[in-house]
Amino acid sequence: MAPSHAVRCCQRGLSWIPVVFINLVVGWSYYAYVLELCIYTIPDIAEQVIYLLIFHMIFAMFLWSYWKTIVSRPVNPSKEFCLPKPEKEQYEKEERVEVQQEILKRVARDLPIYTCTGSGAIRYCDHCQLIKPDRCHHCSSCDQCVLKMDHHCPWVNNCVGFSNYKFFVLFLGYSSLYCLFITATVLQYFIKFWTSRFNRNSGFLRAKLCQMKAIQNCPENQLPDTHAKFHVLFLFFVASMFFISVMSLFIYHLWLVGKNRTTIEAFRSPVFRGGTDKNGFTLGFSKNVAEVFGDEKKLWFLPIYTSQGDGYTFPTRLVTTDCEQQTLYHQHISKCSTDGETNGRLVGSDGVHSEEQKEDVATMNDEGPMVAVTMENES
């Protein structure tokens, strides 16, 4: 027990190395940009003020979203998805897989679960000993099941899932903007660095004189020959490389948000009772975005939790609704038409759909799950 506990502690400590590395790079970039570039290199006061104001606004949003992603712990399934004690004992004693599945099906009958394994079996986690809700997966790094798990990110030392996916997307967006702003504003001084370097090789006396003078007295196409040059050089290269890598990841996750998919679902489509459907959770672009960022657009760009849902149940398209739900719905419609009821605007008194009613049903088929709304007869 003791050695395994020590190994686990070492693993937890080592898992923070990527986070420490990112914070060291960010801390150095702050020093290089604010002091070495804006204070010591840029001669124009107005340019300094503008750069510093914009930089600190982006920097604050970047750090806010980054640390919200780190400190927001993954949400685990509730005890409702754990097997009751009698069924759990029966499941553990039983060795036949088909009998174990029958036990799981009896328990899952009362749970809001519509996805299954590729073979049609109930998704059960033997490690956590619970039935997995839809879009829930077990993370070996966190050693727990995570609701709407997207992936485990070592750079935040956390699982990205239902509780922090919005923060993660904002972190990618603001980090891309942070790197882009640094690259764009440092570019002209990066060019001047190389210009002054070549001029120094052709005229050592001129560069030496520039070093002794104030920044304002240097030639317009040169920078003072100080250590600030090297900070400008590396700042440009580091910001450019990080921008390319982070921006590509940001675009990919924006695509996932628009499709209402997780990274896991993008590589392995979810399996419903009616079969595999990669667009099973797609509700249309606007609804997909609202599921992650919420309905209030003014809060979309703030690292404040506004995601919709509870992480256990998710609206699905009609094509992926299980057969039991469709059967219950059609039985309800048939009963209404037989009794001559006018429930909502789906079925008329003669049990026949009107053209307007058919359009409503078709719209629900395209946009998402079918929902029957019961209304009193107006007459």
Steps between C-alpha positions, in 0.01 A plus 500: 500500500774745596703468177189545284400806702849646458491436126161667477629805686800522267273478197282780633805717559645432155165575338541866602824540301322607175296756696814639666671516160211695345494744790877555474470572128207736560689674782806549281285627211344756735844621610638507146203687355429749779853585612740409222278606210254764620710669770858464374461473122197693370587873492148636444306550826159486330590172333614363834171588670283354223699178486499458878124561534404250231760250618379499859133459401582194289743373763234521774239309296760242402604430860139505623380239251818292541471468877124446486574199279752373754302548823160386366497139607332239277144404589447131582180298460270501800415199718187457292716326237659260748357152529280437805658270755302185407563542127864586563558181698319297236702667223833428671413135566375438148763390246282479191512821298145468368359467853703800614352700215148401605574633848631827356200534269259465791676777689545722191130474417425785739800712397512763221745300287471466122854410391668163520814317394571395143349159574186653651596433862449735794803724556629400843822610670648211699755732658249755637226235522226707341292519185641773278263783409490610137828660386671401826838327486760375746823700515802288593702809592237639739396146601130583484205519263443849359170639370514598132871432492688663213860408580763519773726802446846484661552875449223571751550177697129441488229319312315719252133416521155629585611721790780691323470455124388861448800621703732280292371639169535856632851418620595389149342812351664749736838325485485520119411868522780552754761343273365679192514840668857445618610377156338793319637772729849351533545444126627848413753494782602148406580630150692793646699257710629320193559829321712629785682166517606517136590866529716422800700252296566768240553783742610410852563860598145605412344219706728575795399863489131398491550288808636794697220737401141510615236304312356812343833589341549165325451480123140444406560155354704372795450394860743577782763228525382361835373170635146612404581392147518136596171518692334652194647228279388207714166662583415517131598140432326357809178697443491400132545131570244495779253693285517246217451199729235652730304664217468170313370335817260790559354471149457125547305544825283771347411244235418248773277755676313569176445127451423432869766232524777424742851403394420140592180505293688650205726194490240244614138579417247439779288187470128531570246224527416557137864486388805723461434868430781756497241781493288352776534799731492767228211743546595766245788747517337761725372244750833319499683821587244588767546160665864588573488879541143553619216722383638835621737617226644774719654229720642289219846655516530498878637195688174471695308175501197534271480156334157340466387169642603287795764283332288184531241538225537663161239572234542280194377498145187296417703260285696394807208475740462143623220280380321498835464878496367500142255218582366686804463817296311330216277320750419837654412646158288197408309521827431870444368441148286207615341696782441798272720730713674806364824496692711796390515551124636158410180300441162627390161371611499253211847369588655643181794742496443830322769655280594745776519215747723298268736795468525521879587131524756530217659796673537302820651214302766734361573708807505247782297264715126481454304646789125462527326797662148444631258792479135538586248520220422861426135429420 
